[in-house]
Amino acid sequence: MSATQRRQHLVGGLHVDPMPTRASRKRKRSTEKVGTIAVCCGGGMQSSAFTGDDFEPIAGIDIKKEYGPCFSKNNGGAPLVECDLMKMTKKWALQFKKDHDVEKYDKVVILASLDCSLASPANGKKLTKPEKIAWYEEAIARLKIFTDAMETGHKRVYMFHEFLDDADVIELLQETYPEIHKTETTHHIFEDRRRAYLCQRYDEDMTEFNDQLARLCSRYKRRTLLGELRKHGLDVGKDTEIFSKSWTKVEWRLDHDGRSVDGGRLPTITSQLLVLHVVVDGSTTPPTVEEVHISPEIALKLRSVGGDRPFEFHAKDGKVLRAKIVGMGVSLVVGTAARRAFEKCVLNK
């Protein structure tokens, strides 16, 4: 046998291939692609950025299965697995790991965006501070059960969190995940968006994420909100004002000034979306206005600016569901910055 020939076992005078071991079988079926799991995924706006040649969406997890078609459409066909995070158990998590063959991925990223409704003033729910903290302590503990289950054995997962910049909740996350690091933003491109972002096991001071986000946003610094709204077919003028529908009613809006679309930014987009006051008669006191509601489709276009992966609603998504998907989703520019930071820090690209 030459030195270049493969050595074989000799059994009964015959050359046969050696029986594969468990380790060799695992090596054979492993993949160099990065597996992604989205927890509290909604329609999958954040996770849709973690697609492409180097990534393979494994699944999304959410309590509402109606997000499934949109999630799968934008995440490489990956399924949405219905699960209430507050009922997460180690047994369920390990079964998920087996069902979706998570072990075959050498690298796994978990993208988490916890329900922010109990910490947000936009929803009108009133909780005492102890009640809020108790709820999020439980939610984060359940998330930790899931992430620990994905790490059994030698595997260590990476994580990217997005949440309100709420000091109480962020402190709980940092106590539970001591390897994570935080940055925050007050706005990006056309929208006010006070949020915290946290990375685990890469981009330790969040410098790369911050640089990527700033670079992506800077491309649009010469574009205005007024021009962007006109671009999408809205007949708005410099005297048009914009309001969030989450904490205003029509009577209040008629008695108060909104934000100018000329040089200003959008209020944070929520599942209630936004409404414009377009002046139709400026000679009256106060001016006569028409209320024009921004559609989910236009809101998605505004939240898609700066992203490098397409995101589309599913044909089955109704108007209310579309509003929830875009209102509770993560802006695509953020997901793009997070993925590019991961590619540079972990994949050396």
N, C-alpha and C positions, 0 to 999 in steps of 0.2 A: 504494500500500500504506500503510495507516495505521500509526502508530507502535506500535500494539498488536499488529499482525500479525507472525507469525514470518517472518523473512527466509529466502528459499529461493534455491537455485542455479538459474540459467537455462541449460538445455542444449537446443540445437536449437529455441529458441523456447518450450520447455515448462518449467514450474516443477517441479522434483523435489527431494526431500529429499536433503541431503548424505549421502554414504557415512559410516557410523559409523566412528570411529577406534578403535584399541585402548583408548585412555583412556576414550572415551565408553562403550564396551561394558563396561568394568570398573566405571564409575560406575553403570551401569544395573543390574548384577547384584550390586552390593555391598549389604550389609545393615548396619543400625545395631545389630543385636543383637550381643552379646558372645559370641564363640565360645569354648567351653571344651573343653580336652583334658585327660584324667586319665591320668597316667603311673603305672604300678604301681597300677592302679585297684582291683583286687579286685572286690568286688561293688558298688562305687561309692557308699559311704556319704558320703564327703567331697564328691564331685562332685554328689551328688543335691541338695545345698543350693544349688548354683549353677544353678538352673533358675528358670523363671518368665518373665514378659513380656520382660525385658531380656536374657535369656540363651538360648543355643542350644547344647546339647551336641553336639560334633562327633564325638568317639569316645573310647573308653578304650583303653589299651594295657596288656596284662598277659601274662605267660608262660602263664597257665592259662586256657584257653578255657572251662572249666566255670563260670567266673564270669559268662560272657556274658549268659545269660538274666536274671539278677538285675540286672546293670548296666544293660541296655537297659530293663528294666521301670521303673527308678527314675531314668533319665536321658533321658527324652523319646524313647525308641526308638533312641538312638544305638548304633552297634555297638561291640563289644569286638574290637579287632584284636590277634590273637595275635602277640606278639613278645617275645623275650628281650632285656631291656635291655642285658645284657652283650655282646650281639652287634649292637648298634645301629651302623649306618653312615650316612654322609651320603647315599648313594644311596637307602637304604631310607627315610630321613626325607623326602627330597625327593619320593619317589614317594607317600608317605603324604600329604604336603601337596597334591600334585596330585589324588590320588584323592578326597580329602575337601574339595577346593575351599576350603582354608584362606584363600586370598587374598581371598575375598569379604568376609571379616570385617574391619572397620576396627579392632576391638579383639579380642585373643585372650588368654585366661587359661590358663596351664598349671598344673594342680594336681598336685603331685608328692609322693608318700609312699613313699620308698625302702624296700626290704625291711630291716626292723630286726632280723631274726633273728640276724644275725652280730654285732650290737652289744648284744643284750639278754641279761641273765642268766637270763631265763625259759625259754630254749630248751634249756639244758644244753650247748650247743656251746661248746667251749673253743678259743679262738684266742689266740695271742699278740698283744700290741698292734701290732707291726709287720705281722702277717698281717691283722689287722682293718683297719688303715689302708690297706694295699695294696689290699684288696678294695674299699673305699669310694672310694679314689682312682680306680679303674677305673670303678666304677659312676657316679660323678659326672661323669667325663670323657665317658662314653657319653651321659648325660643332656644334657650340654652340646652334644654333636653334634646331638642332636634339637632342642633349643631354638634353637641357632644357625640350623638349617635353616628353622625356622618364621619366623625374623626376616630372611631374605634379602629384599633390596629395602628399602623404606622402613618396613616394619612393625616395631614393637617390641612384644614380648609382655610381659605381666604374669605374675608367678608367685606362687604360695602353696605353701610347703613345710610339711610336718608330719613330725617325726622325734623320736626319743628325745633327751632333753637330754644328749647325749653330746658332750663338749667336742672330742674328736678329730674326729668327723664334722662337727660344726657349723663348726669351723675350716676344714675342706676346702670346705664349701659356700660360706663367706664369701670364701675365696680365689678360688674359681671364678666366683662371682657377686658382684662387688664392689658392686653396687647393691642388695643385699638387706639387710634389717634384721631383728633377732631379738628375740623375747620368749620367756618360758617360763612354764609353770604347774606346780604340784605336784598339783593336784586340781581337779575341778569337780563341783558338785552332789553326787552320791552316790558318786563314784568317785575314788580316788587315781589320778592320771594325770600322771606326770612327763614332760612333753613340751616340745619347742621348736617355735616357729612362726616362719616367716620370710616376709616380703613383699618382692617386687621391684617397684620403680618406683611404689609408692604406699604411703601410711601409713608415712612414713619412720621415725618413732620408735615405731611400733606402738601409738600412743596410742588410735587409733580402735578397733582390734581389741580391745585390753585393755578399753576402756570398754564395747564391745558385749558382750563375754563376761561381764564383771562384772555388767552390767545384766540379761542373760538369766539368769545363775545366781542373782541376788538374788531373783528371783521365787519361788524354791523353797526359800528359807532356812528357812521354817517347816515344811517337809515333812521327815519323818525316813525313814531307810532302813527301819526296822521297819515303818512305815506303808506305805511303797512296796511292800515285799515282800508284805505282807498284801493290799494292793490288787490284786496280781496273782495272788491265790489260794493263796499259800503260808502254811501253818499254822505260824507262827513265834511264839515268845515272847521276852520280854526276855532269857532265858538262852540263846537260840540263838546259836551262833557260826558264823562264815563263814570259809572257807579258799579260797585259790587252788589249783587242781589242777595248775598248771604246775610247781611245785617241791615238792609234798607228795604223799605216798602215804598210804593209809588207816592203816597202822600208825603212821606219824608223827603223823597227825592225832589218833589216839586217845590219844597220850601227851603232846600239847601243847595249849595254849590257842589258840583262834582269835580272830578279831576279833568283838567284840560287835556285833550288829545294832542295839542300842539306843543310838543317838547316835553310832555310828561311821560309817565309810565303807567301801565295797567295796574289796578289793584290786583292782589293775588287772585288768580283764577281758582274758583272752587266748583263743586258740582252744581251750584246754583247759577254759575256762569256770570256774565256781565251784561249791563244794559247801557245804551247810549241815549243821551238827550240831544237830539238834533233840532236846532232852531229852525222853525218854519215861518215864524213871523217875529222879527226883532223889534217891531214898533210898539208892541204891547208891553205892559208892565205888570208882572214880569214877562219876559219873552215867551211866546207860545212855542212849545217844543213837542216833538213826536218821540215816543219811546221806541227805540229799535233794539231788539234783543240780539246779542251776538250768538250765533248758532254754534253747536258743538263742533261743526266742521271748521268754522273760522277760528274758534278757540284752539283747535288742534293745530292749525297752521301756525298760529302765534306761538304755541308751545313747541313746535317742531323746528323753529329757526335755530340754526347752529348744529343740528344733529347731522350725522353722516350715514344713518340707516333709515330707510323709509318706514313709516308707521301709518297703518290704515285701519279704519273701523271695519268690522265684518258686516256683510250685507244683512245679517240677522239682527244686528244691534239696533234697537229702537232709539228714539230721540233721548229719552230719559237715561237709558243705559250709556249712550254715547257721552252725555254730559257728565255722568259719574266717572267714566273711563278717563276723560281728559282732565276733569276737575281734580281727581284724586291721583292722577298720574304724575310722574316725575318728568320735568321738561327734558326733551331729547338732548339738548346741549349739555346737561349735567351727566346723563348717562354716557354720552360720547366722551366727555372729559374723564369720567371714571374709568372707562374701558381703556382709553389711551394711556392713562397713568399706569394701569395694570400691565399693559403690553410693554411699556418701557421699563417698569421696575421689576417685573417678574419674568417676562418673556424676552427681555433685552432687545426690544424692537424699536 
